[in-house]
Amino acid sequence: MSSSKELRWGKAPAPFSEAGRSLAAASLQSASALLARLAQSLAREPASAVSDPRFEFHAEAGASEGALYVDGRFVGWLPGVSRL
């Protein structure tokens, strides 16, 4: 005994009307913009924590020779510089 169903190939009905799709797209874009602004505000340091930048340079043997850091973040290399 076989259990098979007839498959009909054709165009599936659209799950949303054009107005519904436009409303969903507008809602998602608004939510995305809101989340992007929230992420940027969370990524910023509070005004009280902002101070003069702190520069670090490493030229010790065995360390990252010539590496330049600003506030603990690597910003680049200073080729050919052995000390500041």
Stockholm file with secondary structure:
# STOCKHOLM 1.0

chainA/1-84         MSSSKELRWGKAPAPFSEAGRSLAAASLQSASALLARLAQSLAREPASAVSDPRFEFHAEAGASEGALYVDGRFVGWLPGVSRL
#=GR chainA/1-84 SS CCCCCCCCCSCCCCSSCHHHHHHHHHHHHHHHHHHHHHHHHHHSCCGGGCCSCCEEEECSTTSCTTEEEETTEEEEECTTCCCC
#=GC SS_cons        CCCCCCCCCSCCCCSSCHHHHHHHHHHHHHHHHHHHHHHHHHHSCCGGGCCSCCEEEECSTTSCTTEEEETTEEEEECTTCCCC
//
